[in-house]
Amino acid sequence: MLYKRNNPQLNKNGELIHLLSTEGLSKDILTHILDTAANFASVNDREVKKVPLLRGKSVFNLFFENSTRTRTTFDIAATRLSADVYTLDIARSSASKGESLLDTIANLSAMAADIFVVRHSESGAPYLIAQHVAPHVHVVNAGDGRHAHPTQGLLDMFTIRHYKKDFSNLTVAIVGDVLHSRVARSDIHALTTLGCAEVRVVGPKTLVPADMAQMGVRVFNNLAEGIKGCDVVIMLRLQNERMSGALLPSSQEYFESFGLTPEKLQLAKPDAIVMHPGPINRGVEIDSAVVDGAQSVILPQVTFGIAVRMAVMSIVAGNEA
C-alpha cells in the first residue's frame, strides 16, 4: 500500500496509527478492523472478559463534549484490553480555566499517555492533536464537530455485516438530519469503500447538504421513496443543539413526514434492519414500536461498539509511526 502523505492516519507502510476518519481508509484496512472486532466479540461471552493486549498502556479519554454511550464503551473496551484508563473530567480540568487544547495534551503526554480518545465540538480537533503528539502516541477520534465519528461508522458497518453478511448487494438508506451528522459522513465513506450497491440519503431539503450527490449517494426528500426496497435503514437524531435558525417547522411535523413508523417500515424489504446511533428521540425521528420491534438492531449496535473499539485501539497501538 502506498503511503499517502495527506493521510495522517497512516504510517509510511500504510498502517493505521491514528483513527481520525473513515474517509481515505482502504477497503483492506476497514475489513481488517471489522475482522479483528469479530475476534473480540466473543470476549463478551467469557467469564473473564479481559485480554492482555494493552497491558501497561495508558488510555486517556478526553471528552470535551457530553457523551454516555461512546465514552462508556471506550472505557469498557480499554479495560477489557487490560489498559490503564483515565477519563478526564473536562468541566473541572484546566481546559475549563482557559488552558489551550495542545497544552492540555502536552501535560497529559508528560503523564505517559499512549492513546488519546478525543471527542470535541470543533471539527478537526483530533487531527490537530495527532499532528503534535510523540510518535508512540495514538489518537482515536470519538467524534469531532460535524466532521466524523469513525468508530460509530465502523460499528455500524460491523452491525450491517453481522446481519447481512455482504455489502455488494445492499441498498442502505440514511434518514434524517444529515446536515449536522458526523455519523452520516462516516457511514457514507465506509459504505462506499466497502462496495455497498446503493447508498441513499433521505431527509428534508433543509437538512440535506447540497453536495451530498458528490459523495456517491442518491438523495431523496421523501421518506417513502427513500426507504422503498431498502435492506438497511439508519435513522439519525435531530441535532437541535447544532441548528441555527428554524430549519424545521416543528418536531411533530417532522415526525409526520420523516418519522419511521411500523407502517412506513413495510416499504423496506421484509428482512430490513433498523439502526440508530443514539441517543434516540422517540416520537420524533422514530416510533417506539420500531425501536422495540423485531427489525431493530439498535441495542446490538451498542454491544458491537465495544468489540469495534477494542479492535481500533489494539490495531493502532500495535503499529509504529
C-alpha positions in Angstrom: 0.0 0.0 0.0 1.4 3.4 -0.9 2.0 5.9 1.8 -0.3 8.9 1.5 1.3 12.0 3.0 -2.1 13.7 3.1 -3.5 10.9 5.3 -2.1 11.4 8.8 -3.8 8.2 9.9 -1.3 6.0 8.2 2.5 5.5 8.7 5.0 5.1 5.9 4.0 1.5 5.5 0.3 2.4 5.1 -0.6 1.0 8.5 -3.1 2.6 10.8 -1.6 4.7 13.6 -4.5 7.0 14.3 -8.2 6.7 13.6 -9.4 10.1 12.6 -12.0 9.4 9.9 -13.3 6.5 7.7 -12.5 8.8 4.7 -9.3 7.8 3.0 -9.1 4.4 4.5 -8.9 1.5 2.1 -11.3 -1.5 2.0 -8.5 -3.7 3.3 -8.0 -1.5 6.4 -11.7 -1.3 7.1 -12.1 -5.0 6.6 -9.1 -5.7 8.9 -10.8 -3.6 11.7 -14.1 -5.5 11.2 -12.4 -8.9 11.2 -10.4 -8.0 14.4 -13.6 -6.8 16.0 -15.2 -10.2 15.2 -12.5 -11.9 17.1 -13.1 -9.6 20.1 -16.9 -10.0 20.1 -16.5 -13.4 21.8 -14.8 -11.8 24.8 -18.2 -10.7 25.9 -19.2 -14.3 26.4 -16.2 -15.2 28.6 -16.2 -15.5 32.3 -13.1 -13.3 32.5 -13.7 -10.5 29.9 -10.1 -9.4 29.5 -7.2 -9.9 27.1 -3.7 -8.6 27.8 -3.0 -6.7 24.5 -2.8 -3.2 26.1 -1.3 -4.2 29.5 1.0 -1.5 30.7 -0.5 1.1 28.2 -2.4 4.2 29.4 -5.6 5.3 27.6 -6.8 8.9 28.3 -10.4 9.6 27.4 -10.8 13.3 26.7 -14.5 14.1 26.1 -14.8 17.9 25.6 -18.5 17.1 24.6 -21.0 15.2 26.6 -21.4 11.5 25.8 -22.7 8.4 27.5 -22.6 5.5 25.1 -19.4 6.4 23.3 -17.4 7.3 26.4 -18.7 4.2 28.4 -18.0 1.8 25.6 -14.4 3.2 25.1 -13.9 2.8 28.9 -15.1 -0.8 28.7 -13.1 -1.6 25.6 -9.8 -0.2 27.0 -10.4 -2.0 30.3 -11.0 -5.3 28.5 -7.7 -4.8 26.7 -6.1 -4.5 30.2 -5.1 -0.9 29.7 -4.9 1.7 32.5 -7.8 4.0 31.7 -8.1 7.6 32.7 -11.2 9.7 31.9 -10.6 13.4 32.3 -13.4 15.5 33.8 -13.2 18.4 31.4 -15.7 20.5 33.3 -13.2 20.5 36.3 -10.0 20.4 34.3 -7.6 23.2 33.4 -9.2 23.3 30.0 -12.2 24.9 31.6 -9.9 27.5 33.0 -8.6 28.6 29.6 -5.8 26.1 29.0 -5.3 25.5 25.3 -6.1 22.1 23.8 -2.4 21.5 22.9 -1.2 22.5 26.4 -3.7 20.0 27.9 -2.4 17.3 25.5 1.3 18.2 26.3 0.6 17.9 30.1 -1.2 14.6 29.7 1.5 13.3 27.4 4.0 14.1 30.2 2.0 11.6 32.3 3.0 8.8 29.9 -0.2 8.6 27.8 -0.2 6.1 25.0 -3.6 6.6 23.4 -5.9 9.7 23.4 -9.6 9.1 22.7 -10.9 12.5 21.8 -14.4 13.9 21.4 -14.6 17.6 20.6 -17.2 20.1 19.3 -14.7 21.6 16.8 -14.2 19.8 13.6 -10.5 18.8 13.1 -9.5 18.9 16.8 -8.3 15.2 16.7 -6.3 16.0 13.6 -4.6 18.9 15.4 -3.7 16.6 18.3 -2.4 13.9 16.1 0.0 16.4 14.5 1.5 17.3 17.9 1.8 14.0 19.8 5.0 12.0 20.1 5.5 9.2 17.5 4.5 6.5 20.0 1.2 8.2 20.9 -2.0 7.3 19.1 -5.2 9.4 18.6 -8.7 8.0 18.2 -11.5 10.3 17.1 -14.6 9.8 19.2 -16.5 12.5 17.3 -15.4 16.0 16.1 -18.0 18.6 15.3 -20.0 17.8 12.2 -17.0 16.1 10.6 -16.6 12.5 11.6 -17.4 9.8 14.1 -15.3 6.9 12.7 -15.8 4.3 15.4 -19.6 4.8 15.2 -19.3 4.3 11.4 -17.2 1.2 11.9 -19.6 -0.3 14.5 -22.5 0.4 12.0 -20.5 -1.5 9.3 -19.9 -4.3 11.8 -23.6 -4.5 12.5 -24.6 -4.5 8.9 -22.1 -7.2 8.0 -23.2 -9.3 11.0 -26.8 -9.3 9.8 -26.4 -9.1 6.1 -23.0 -10.8 5.5 -22.1 -9.0 2.3 -22.2 -5.3 1.2 -22.2 -5.8 -2.5 -26.0 -6.3 -3.0 -27.2 -4.0 -0.3 -29.3 -0.8 -0.5 -28.8 1.3 2.6 -30.9 4.4 3.5 -29.6 7.1 5.9 -32.5 9.1 7.1 -32.9 12.4 8.9 -30.6 15.3 9.9 -27.7 14.5 7.6 -26.6 18.2 7.6 -25.4 18.1 11.2 -24.5 14.4 11.3 -20.9 13.3 11.6 -22.2 9.7 11.8 -23.8 10.0 8.3 -20.5 11.1 6.8 -18.5 8.3 8.4 -21.2 5.8 7.3 -21.2 7.0 3.7 -17.4 6.9 3.4 -17.3 3.4 4.8 -20.3 2.0 2.9 -19.0 3.3 -0.5 -15.5 2.0 0.2 -16.8 -1.5 1.3 -18.7 -1.8 -2.0 -22.3 -1.2 -1.0 -24.5 -1.4 -4.0 -26.5 1.8 -3.3 -26.4 4.4 -0.5 -29.4 6.7 -0.1 -29.7 9.9 1.9 -33.2 10.8 2.9 -34.4 14.0 4.6 -35.9 17.4 4.2 -34.1 19.8 1.8 -33.1 22.0 4.8 -31.3 19.1 6.5 -29.5 17.5 3.5 -26.3 19.2 2.3 -26.3 20.4 -1.3 -23.1 18.4 -2.1 -24.4 15.0 -1.0 -24.7 13.6 -4.5 -20.9 14.2 -5.0 -20.3 11.6 -2.2 -21.8 8.9 -4.4 -25.2 8.7 -2.8 -28.8 9.1 -4.1 -30.7 11.9 -2.4 -34.4 11.6 -1.6 -36.6 14.3 0.0 -39.5 11.8 0.5 -39.3 9.1 3.2 -41.5 6.6 1.4 -39.4 6.8 -1.8 -36.2 6.8 0.1 -36.6 3.6 2.1 -38.6 1.6 -0.5 -36.9 -1.7 -1.1 -34.0 -1.0 1.3 -32.1 -3.7 3.2 -30.9 -1.3 5.9 -32.4 1.8 7.4 -30.2 4.0 9.5 -32.2 6.7 11.4 -30.4 9.8 12.6 -31.2 12.0 15.6 -32.4 15.5 15.1 -29.5 17.6 16.4 -31.3 20.6 17.6 -28.3 21.8 19.6 -26.3 22.3 16.3 -29.1 24.0 14.4 -29.0 27.8 13.9 -32.3 29.2 12.8 -35.6 27.5 12.0 -34.7 24.5 9.7 -37.9 22.7 10.6 -41.5 23.8 11.2 -41.8 21.6 14.3 -40.7 18.2 15.6 -44.3 16.9 15.3 -44.5 17.9 11.6 -41.0 16.3 11.1 -42.3 13.0 12.6 -45.3 13.0 10.3 -43.1 13.4 7.2 -39.8 11.6 8.2 -40.5 9.7 11.3 -40.1 5.9 10.9 -43.3 4.1 11.9 -44.2 0.4 11.5 -46.4 1.2 8.6 -43.7 3.1 6.8 -41.1 0.4 7.5 -43.2 -2.0 5.5 -42.0 -0.2 2.4 -38.5 -1.5 3.0 -37.6 -5.2 2.5 -39.4 -7.6 4.9 -36.0 -8.5 6.4 -34.7 -5.0 6.6 -32.8 -4.0 9.8 -33.3 -0.6 11.5 -30.3 1.1 13.1 -29.8 4.3 15.1 -26.6 5.8 16.6 -28.4 7.1 19.6 -29.5 8.9 21.7 -33.0 8.2 20.4 -35.8 10.8 20.3 -38.8 8.5 20.4 -41.7 10.0 18.6 -39.5 12.5 16.7 -37.4 10.5 14.3 -38.6 7.0 15.1 -41.7 5.4 16.7 -41.3 3.4 19.9 -42.9 0.4 18.2 -40.0 0.4 15.7 -37.3 0.9 18.3 -38.5 -2.0 20.3 -39.6 -4.1 17.3 -38.2 -7.3 15.7 -36.4 -5.4 13.0 -34.5 -3.1 15.3 -30.8 -3.9 15.9 -30.2 -0.7 17.9 -29.1 -2.4 21.2 -26.8 -4.9 19.4 -25.1 -1.9 17.8 -24.1 -0.7 21.3 -22.8 -4.2 22.2 -20.8 -4.4 18.9 -19.4 -1.0 19.7 -17.2 -2.4 22.5 -15.6 -5.0 20.2 -15.0 -2.5 17.4 -13.4 0.0 19.8 -11.2 -2.8 21.2 -10.2 -3.6 17.6 -9.3 0.0 16.8 -7.2 0.6 19.9 -5.4 -2.7 19.6 -4.6 -2.1 15.9 -3.3 1.5 16.3 -1.3 0.6 19.4 0.4 -2.2 17.5 1.7 0.0 14.7 4.7 2.4 15.0 4.7 5.9 13.4 
